[in-house]
C-alpha cells in the first residue's frame, strides 16, 4: 500500500518491500508482519553489530572454533525469513486456481527462505575470511566466490620445529630480537592446502595459532 510505503523508512521500508504483493495489498496483514519483524525480541540489529565486531584470537582459538562462534551469532543477526501464512486449498473454490495459488505462495516462501539463508552464509564467509591473518586471508580471497561455509569448517594444522638459519632479526622499529627457532606449519582449510614458514621470537605477539611466531620473509 502506498500509505505504508510513504511512511516507512530505512530498514522497516527495506523489509516491507520484500513482502509479496498480496501481503502489501492488505493493510492488516502488512501491519501484522511489520509488527512481528520490528518487535523482534532477539534485537536483530544489535546482533548484527556484535557479529561484525567478533574477533578471532589467533593465540587461543582455532579457525573452526571461530567459525562456529560466527554461525551462532549470525543465526540471531540474520534469522530465517518470517514467511506470511496463506490459507490452504479451499475445496469449495476452483480446484485449479486454488492449487496454483497455494503452489505460487509456497514457492515464494521457499525462495524467501533460501535468500535469507544465503545472506547469512555470505556474511559468515565474509567475516571469517576478514578475521584471518593476512597470510591465510590472501589465500582464501582467491576462492571467495566459490568457497562454502561447510568447506571453511574443515581446517587442520600440522607444525614442525626446525633450527633457525640465523640467531636474530631486526624489526622495522630497530629492535633486535633473538630467534628461538623456526616453525614450518602445514595449513589446510577448505580446498586450500599450503605450507608457511615462521620464525619463533621471544616477545612477539602471536600471528599464528598458539605460538609466538612471525612469518618468515
Buried (B, 14 or more C-beta within 10 A) or exposed (E): EEEBEEEBEEEBEEBBEBBBEBBBEBEEBBEBBBEEBEEBEEEBEEBBEEBEEBEBEBEEBBBBEBBEBBBEBBBBBBBEBBBBEBEEEEEEEEEEEBEEBBEEBEEBBEEBBEEBEEEBBEBBBEBBBEBBBEBBBEBBEEBEEEBEBEBBBEBEBEBEEEEBEEEEBEEEEEEEBEBBBBBBBEBBBBEBEEEBBBBBBEEBEBBBBEBBBBBBE
